[in-house]
């Protein structure tokens, strides 16, 4: 299984428009972060997790010509607003399979009504095939996927576990029952937005406490803001086997 980090930034990305923060002015490629998303590949299958406003460029940059579907963690714009750009895949596949909670699908059906309607559909509009995800394992193609429910502030959202790799973004808290799904992973991918506390995201300290509790073999931090600091400097202070993810990083498990 191969995972490509398509984007590792927060809702504004890095650099932030108009910002003169030193990280936004960095020349280090690893400090340039699109909105958060990954590509998961195994055998001849390819699934994207989240479809934010950078989706089109992410597909072009990573030379992704085919996908089998999209898993959505939640409805926020930085995770879903690229949905119109699935058109080339829709022209190939017909309806693109999308997987999400019913609440998320209902939200998208309002925001992207022209995609979800069946009658009098504009010929150039993409089409989707909706798959409702509940908090129990399901299959995409031949891969079993285990949802992991976490709290993004007061909003219940989903992370996903593929075999022994878990992808969690926008986490602020997680129950003991859901943590049981995450014990002794080969790879944990989880958010760490900055040093200061945040109302709906783990900061670095909180993320490291959770990582220590879960004991994954390796952890990659994502959903990173410019306030966390320079990639090269933060990497030096992280515990062994904890790494900052960066755009275009590829890991093989």
Secondary structure, DSSP 8 states (H G I E B T S, - for coil): -EEEEEE-B-TT-BS-TT---TTTT---GGG-B-BSEEEEEETTEEEEE---TTHHHHHHHTT----SEEE-S---HHHHTTGGGGHHHHHHHSSEEEEE-HHHHHHHHHHTHHHH--SS--TTS--EEEEE--SS-EEETTEEEEEEEEEETTEEEEEEEETTEEEE-S-SB--HHHHGGGTT-SEEEEE---SS--SSS--HHHHHHHHHHH--SEEEEESB-GGG--HHHHHHHS-TTEEE--TT-EEE-
